[in-house]
Amino acid sequence: MWDSNRALNGSRWHTINSFKRKNALEVHNTDDGEDEISNLPDSILLHILSYLPTRDVVGTCILSTRWKNLWTCVENIDVDDSFLYSSGVFGYPMKDTCFKHFVHRVLQLREESNIKKFRLSCRVCFSASHVCSWLSAVIRHNVQDLDLCLFVEEPFMLPQCLFSSKTLTSLKLEMNCVLELPTCTFFPFLRTLHLCLVTFRDDSSTQRLFSGCPMLQELAILDCEWMNLKQVAISISSLKSLIIDDLPFFGSTDDLNGCEIKIDAASLSFLKYSGYLSNEICLYNLSPSVNASIHIPILYEKRNQIAFRAVKLFRGLHKISAARISSRAIESLFIADIEIDRLPVFYNLTHLELSMELENHTIGPLNELLQCLPKLHSLHFSEGLDPCMHLCEDDWNLRSVPPCFLSSLKTVKYSNFHGNHTEISFLRNLLEIAIVLEKLNIVCSKPFGDPKRQKEVKDQLQSRHGGSVSCAIKFM
């Protein structure tokens, strides 16, 4: 007859071996045989245990009477079925049964102590009934932070008990299936919501989810599937951080789904979007304090549709003050071979960082974008130039110098500098047309660290004709 206590055996032997290897929890004895670790206050021991995997924490119960029940008061529980499948102790289905009994016992023996954070990863041992039972248990223990990684073959419905919690403030959900939601979907105190690999079922249930988080401050939607949706609104007045990673994880990049995602977040301070614009992003009521990061890879066969959606996305960003934009995203704004709406003027944008290497075919689009930034104060080339780029001094011969180069651009930072002819030509050209520039900070790559060579390059840059007479060039 299989004993449920055997579910803890793998954990116990793992912990014993860890102690033999003198890990961080090794019991140290003084010369008179006194156990120093065990004499520490409970609060300190519990703090130490909170950083260990739950299988190791549970295993401490065999050390002595002092440790027998201490583990049941640890606030953080982290259970992952991968540790069973990386060992050869049991065979399937024994491992599956062992894991389920282990989680059950861990939760059952806690008695009345609260749980601060519960992380559950079921890559193989998934059972909807067991998971729902475990979630009900942690909700009863007033869990605050819930992190679930579930590999599921069929649609999974979150249990109703989650939506009645008065303590749950953070929910992170990763599961490669359709997310089912009950009719009553409401997280009254949730402040952080991360969704990864989730497939949204339909407009109405997805809308209930986003509308049911009135206190939400941080929302991340990573590699989720919107194919079943036509339109959804994310209108949360308290939202401060929004991340949408819309790059396909398993699916094809050929189709543009056509879901319209309306975002209305007046308190937003950080926005990050990375994707092919397979969905149409519409931004409303963003404040000037928003710091935006945008990356749009290019599908040339869909360039007209992507350009239309890219311009629409950027029109919603017209009030922002700082942006980090990839060279591909800039190119996507001007890649259409048909007439589309023009970009607005970004009167508030004072700081721009280019997050990818600049290439020959992005010089033109970058100039077009700079024409729309009359108040730009600082410009950062964070990845420098494409190593394959060939640029002579006359190649960036601007037909119309961006207004900011003549009136407001004070600081340019160029990172990943190798000191090649193309980079020197690029910077010389920039110095000649940015007539109010005060600082050019050059962050060198590791190979370019020779002070003598740096001085030679500095002399070359300073020997230009025209431009700012007071610009300070500094190598970093």
C-alpha positions in Angstrom: 0.0 0.0 0.0 1.5 3.4 -1.0 1.8 5.8 1.9 1.3 9.5 1.1 4.2 10.4 3.4 6.4 8.9 0.7 5.6 12.0 -1.4 8.1 13.8 0.9 10.8 11.2 0.6 12.5 12.6 -2.5 12.6 16.0 -0.8 14.0 14.6 2.4 16.8 12.7 0.8 17.6 15.8 -1.4 17.9 17.9 1.7 20.0 15.4 3.5 22.5 15.3 0.6 22.5 19.1 0.5 23.4 19.3 4.1 26.2 16.8 3.6 27.6 19.0 0.8 27.7 21.9 3.4 25.2 24.2 1.7 23.9 27.4 3.1 21.7 25.7 5.7 24.4 23.4 7.1 24.1 23.1 10.8 27.2 24.5 12.5 28.2 23.3 15.9 30.4 25.2 18.3 33.3 23.5 20.2 31.0 22.5 23.0 28.5 20.8 20.5 25.9 23.6 20.5 23.9 24.0 17.3 24.2 27.7 16.3 21.8 27.7 13.4 19.0 26.1 15.4 19.3 28.7 18.1 18.5 31.5 15.7 15.0 33.1 16.2 12.2 31.7 14.1 11.9 34.9 12.1 15.5 34.6 10.8 15.2 30.9 10.0 11.9 31.5 8.2 13.5 34.3 6.2 16.3 32.0 5.2 14.0 29.2 4.3 11.8 31.5 2.1 14.6 31.6 -0.5 14.7 27.8 -0.9 12.6 25.5 -3.1 9.7 24.0 -1.1 11.1 20.5 -1.5 14.2 21.5 0.4 12.2 23.5 3.0 10.0 20.5 3.8 13.0 18.3 4.1 14.3 20.3 7.1 11.6 18.6 9.2 13.9 15.6 9.7 16.8 17.6 11.2 15.6 17.8 14.8 12.5 18.5 16.9 13.3 22.2 16.7 12.8 22.0 12.9 10.0 19.5 12.8 7.1 22.0 12.2 9.0 25.2 11.4 8.6 24.7 7.6 4.8 25.0 7.9 5.2 28.7 8.7 7.3 29.6 5.7 5.3 32.2 3.7 6.6 31.3 0.2 5.7 28.0 -1.5 7.4 27.0 -4.7 6.4 23.6 -6.2 7.6 22.4 -9.6 7.0 19.0 -11.0 10.2 19.1 -13.0 12.3 18.0 -10.0 10.6 14.6 -10.0 11.1 14.1 -13.7 14.8 15.0 -13.5 15.4 12.1 -11.0 15.3 8.4 -11.5 13.7 7.6 -8.1 10.2 6.6 -9.3 8.7 5.7 -12.6 5.5 7.0 -14.2 2.7 7.1 -13.0 4.3 6.9 -9.5 6.0 10.3 -10.1 2.6 11.9 -11.0 1.0 10.5 -7.8 4.0 11.4 -5.7 3.9 15.0 -6.9 0.2 15.5 -6.3 0.4 14.0 -2.8 3.5 16.2 -2.0 1.6 19.4 -2.9 -1.5 18.2 -1.0 0.5 17.4 2.1 2.4 20.7 2.0 -0.9 22.6 2.0 -2.7 20.3 4.4 -0.1 20.5 7.1 0.2 24.3 7.2 -2.7 24.7 9.6 -3.6 28.4 10.0 -0.4 30.1 8.7 -0.8 32.5 5.8 0.9 32.1 2.4 2.5 35.2 0.9 3.5 33.7 -2.4 2.5 30.5 -4.1 4.2 29.4 -7.3 3.0 26.2 -9.0 4.6 24.7 -12.2 2.8 21.7 -13.7 4.4 20.8 -17.0 3.4 17.1 -16.8 1.5 16.4 -13.7 -1.5 18.6 -14.6 -4.9 17.8 -13.3 -7.6 20.4 -13.4 -9.4 19.1 -10.3 -6.1 19.0 -8.3 -5.0 22.4 -9.4 -8.4 23.9 -8.5 -8.3 22.2 -5.1 -4.8 23.6 -4.4 -5.8 27.1 -5.5 -8.8 26.9 -3.1 -6.4 26.0 -0.3 -4.0 28.9 -0.9 -6.9 31.3 -1.2 -8.0 30.2 2.2 -4.5 30.9 3.5 -4.8 34.5 2.2 -2.3 34.3 -0.6 -1.1 37.6 -2.0 1.1 36.6 -5.0 0.0 33.7 -7.3 2.3 32.4 -10.0 1.0 29.6 -12.2 2.7 27.8 -15.0 0.4 25.1 -16.4 0.9 23.0 -19.5 -2.6 22.1 -20.4 -4.1 20.3 -23.4 -7.7 21.5 -22.9 -9.3 24.8 -22.0 -8.9 25.5 -18.3 -11.2 27.6 -16.1 -9.9 29.5 -13.2 -11.8 28.6 -10.1 -14.3 31.0 -8.7 -12.5 31.3 -5.4 -9.8 33.4 -7.0 -12.3 36.1 -7.8 -13.5 36.4 -4.2 -10.1 36.8 -2.7 -9.5 39.9 -0.6 -5.8 39.4 -0.4 -4.7 38.5 -3.9 -2.7 41.4 -5.4 -0.5 39.7 -8.0 -1.5 37.0 -10.6 1.0 35.6 -13.1 -0.5 33.0 -15.4 1.4 31.0 -18.1 -0.6 28.3 -19.9 -0.7 27.2 -23.5 -4.5 26.8 -23.8 -7.8 28.6 -24.0 -8.4 30.6 -20.9 -11.9 30.0 -19.5 -13.4 32.6 -17.2 -16.5 32.4 -15.0 -19.4 34.7 -15.6 -18.4 36.8 -12.5 -14.9 37.9 -13.2 -13.7 40.5 -10.7 -10.3 41.0 -9.0 -11.1 43.8 -6.5 -7.5 44.2 -5.2 -5.3 42.9 -8.0 -2.4 45.2 -8.8 -0.3 43.0 -11.1 -1.5 40.7 -13.9 0.8 38.8 -16.3 -0.6 36.6 -19.0 1.7 34.4 -21.1 0.9 32.0 -23.9 -2.9 32.3 -23.1 -5.5 32.0 -25.9 -8.3 34.4 -25.3 -11.7 32.7 -25.9 -13.9 35.6 -27.1 -14.6 39.3 -26.9 -17.0 39.2 -24.0 -14.9 37.0 -21.6 -11.7 38.9 -22.3 -13.5 42.2 -21.8 -14.8 41.0 -18.4 -11.2 40.1 -17.4 -9.7 43.5 -18.2 -12.8 45.4 -16.9 -12.7 43.4 -13.7 -9.4 44.8 -12.4 -10.2 48.3 -11.1 -7.0 48.6 -9.1 -4.6 47.2 -11.6 -1.2 49.0 -12.0 0.9 46.5 -14.0 -0.3 44.5 -17.0 1.8 42.3 -19.2 0.4 40.3 -22.1 3.1 38.1 -23.5 2.8 35.9 -26.6 -0.9 35.5 -26.2 -3.3 34.5 -28.9 -6.0 37.0 -30.0 -7.3 35.1 -33.0 -10.8 34.6 -31.5 -11.3 38.3 -30.8 -12.5 41.3 -32.9 -12.3 44.1 -30.4 -11.4 44.5 -26.8 -10.8 47.6 -24.6 -8.2 48.0 -21.8 -9.6 51.0 -20.0 -8.0 51.1 -16.5 -7.5 54.5 -14.9 -5.0 53.1 -12.3 -2.8 51.3 -14.9 0.9 52.5 -14.7 2.8 49.9 -16.7 1.7 48.0 -19.9 3.7 45.5 -21.8 2.4 43.8 -24.9 4.7 41.2 -26.6 2.9 40.2 -29.7 5.6 38.3 -31.5 4.4 34.8 -32.4 5.7 32.0 -30.1 4.4 28.9 -32.0 2.2 30.3 -34.7 2.8 31.8 -38.1 3.6 35.4 -38.9 1.7 35.4 -42.1 -1.7 36.4 -40.8 -2.7 39.7 -39.4 -5.5 38.8 -37.0 -7.4 42.1 -37.1 -8.3 42.4 -33.5 -8.6 46.0 -32.4 -7.1 46.6 -29.0 -8.2 50.0 -27.5 -6.1 51.2 -24.6 -7.2 54.1 -22.5 -4.9 54.6 -19.5 -4.5 58.2 -18.3 -2.1 57.2 -15.4 0.2 55.1 -17.7 3.9 55.9 -17.2 5.5 53.0 -19.1 4.4 51.4 -22.3 6.3 48.6 -24.2 5.1 47.1 -27.4 6.9 44.4 -29.4 5.2 42.7 -32.3 4.3 42.6 -36.0 1.1 44.7 -35.4 -0.9 41.6 -36.1 -3.5 43.4 -34.0 -4.4 47.1 -34.3 -3.3 49.0 -31.3 -5.3 52.2 -30.6 -4.0 54.5 -27.8 -6.1 57.1 -26.0 -5.5 59.8 -23.3 -1.8 59.0 -22.7 -0.1 61.6 -20.6 3.2 63.3 -21.5 5.0 61.4 -18.8 4.7 58.1 -20.6 8.0 56.4 -21.5 7.4 54.3 -24.6 9.4 51.4 -26.0 8.4 50.2 -29.5 9.8 47.4 -31.7 8.0 46.4 -34.9 9.8 43.8 -37.1 8.9 44.1 -40.8 6.9 41.7 -42.9 7.5 43.2 -46.3 4.6 41.3 -47.9 2.3 43.0 -45.4 4.1 46.4 -45.4 1.1 48.5 -46.4 -1.1 47.2 -43.6 1.8 47.3 -41.1 2.6 50.9 -42.1 -1.1 51.9 -41.6 -1.2 50.3 -38.1 2.2 51.7 -37.2 1.2 55.3 -38.0 -2.0 54.8 -36.0 0.0 53.5 -33.0 2.4 56.4 -33.1 -0.5 58.9 -33.5 -1.6 57.8 -30.1 1.9 58.5 -28.7 2.0 62.1 -29.9 2.0 63.5 -26.3 4.9 61.4 -24.9 8.2 62.9 -23.7 10.6 59.9 -24.0 10.7 56.9 -26.4 12.9 53.9 -27.2 12.3 52.9 -30.8 13.9 50.2 -32.9 15.2 51.1 -36.4 12.7 48.5 -37.8 9.8 50.3 -36.1 11.0 53.6 -37.6 11.2 52.0 -41.0 7.7 50.5 -40.7 6.3 54.0 -40.5 7.5 54.9 -44.0 7.6 51.6 -45.8 4.2 51.7 -47.5 4.0 52.0 -51.2 0.6 53.6 -51.0 -0.5 57.0 -49.5 -1.3 56.8 -45.8 -1.8 59.3 -43.0 1.2 61.3 -42.0 2.7 61.3 -38.6 1.8 64.0 -36.1 4.3 66.4 -34.7 5.7 65.2 -31.4 6.0 68.5 -29.5 6.7 66.9 -26.1 9.2 64.3 -27.1 12.6 65.4 -25.8 14.5 62.1 -25.4 14.8 59.5 -28.2 16.8 56.2 -28.0 17.3 54.0 -31.1 17.3 50.4 -29.7 18.7 48.6 -32.8 21.7 49.1 -35.1 21.2 51.7 -37.7 21.3 50.5 -41.3 21.6 52.2 -44.7 17.9 51.8 -45.5 16.9 53.3 -42.1 18.8 56.6 -42.5 16.0 58.0 -44.7 13.1 57.0 -42.3 15.1 58.2 -39.3 15.4 61.6 -41.0 11.6 61.7 -41.7 10.9 60.9 -38.0 13.3 63.6 -36.8 11.4 66.1 -38.9 8.5 65.5 -36.5 10.5 66.1 -33.3 11.1 69.8 -33.1 11.9 69.8 -29.4 14.2 66.8 -29.3 16.9 67.4 -26.6 18.9 64.1 -26.5 19.4 61.4 -29.1 21.0 58.0 -28.2 22.2 55.4 -30.7 22.3 52.6 -28.2 23.5 49.9 -30.6 25.5 52.0 -33.1 25.7 51.2 -36.8 25.3 47.9 -38.6 28.8 46.5 -39.0 28.0 45.8 -42.7 26.9 49.4 -43.2 29.0 51.5 -45.7 28.6 55.2 -45.3 30.6 58.1 -46.7 30.4 61.7 -45.5 28.0 62.7 -48.2 25.7 59.7 -47.9 23.6 61.4 -45.2 23.1 64.5 -47.2 19.9 65.7 -45.7 17.6 67.6 -48.1 16.1 69.3 -45.1 17.9 69.4 -41.8 15.6 68.4 -38.9 14.5 71.5 -37.0 15.7 70.0 -33.7 19.3 69.9 -35.1 19.2 73.7 -35.5 17.5 74.7 -32.2 17.1 72.0 -29.4 19.4 69.0 -29.8 22.0 69.3 -27.0 23.2 65.8 -26.4 24.0 62.8 -28.6 25.2 59.5 -27.2 26.7 56.9 -29.5 27.2 53.4 -28.0 29.0 50.3 -29.2 31.7 52.4 -31.0 34.3 50.5 -32.9 36.2 53.4 -34.5 35.8 52.4 -38.1 35.6 54.7 -41.0 31.8 54.4 -41.4 31.2 55.5 -37.8 33.6 58.4 -38.0 32.0 59.6 -41.2 28.5 59.3 -39.6 29.5 61.3 -36.5 31.4 64.0 -38.5 28.3 64.5 -40.6 26.1 64.7 -37.6 28.4 67.2 -35.9 28.4 69.5 -38.9 24.6 69.8 -39.1 23.7 69.7 -35.3 24.8 73.3 -34.8 23.6 73.7 -31.2 25.0 70.4 -29.9 26.8 70.6 -26.6 27.8 67.0 -25.8 28.8 64.0 -27.9 29.3 61.0 -25.6 30.9 58.0 -27.3 30.7 54.7 -25.4 33.4 52.4 -26.8 33.2 48.7 -27.5 35.7 46.6 -25.7 38.1 46.3 -28.7 38.3 50.1 -29.0 39.9 50.9 -25.6 43.3 52.4 -26.7 43.5 56.0 -25.4 45.9 56.9 -28.2 43.5 55.7 -30.9 40.6 57.5 -29.1 42.6 60.7 -29.3 43.2 60.2 -33.0 39.4 59.8 -33.6 38.6 62.8 -31.5 41.0 64.9 -33.6 39.3 63.6 -36.7 35.8 64.5 -35.4 37.0 68.0 -34.3 38.5 68.8 -37.7 35.1 69.0 -39.3 33.9 72.1 -41.2 31.0 73.9 -39.6 28.6 72.7 -36.9 28.7 73.5 -33.2 31.8 75.3 -32.0 31.4 74.4 -28.4 30.5 70.7 -28.5 32.4 68.6 -26.0 33.4 65.1 -27.3 33.9 62.6 -24.5 34.9 58.9 -24.8 33.4 56.6 -22.2 
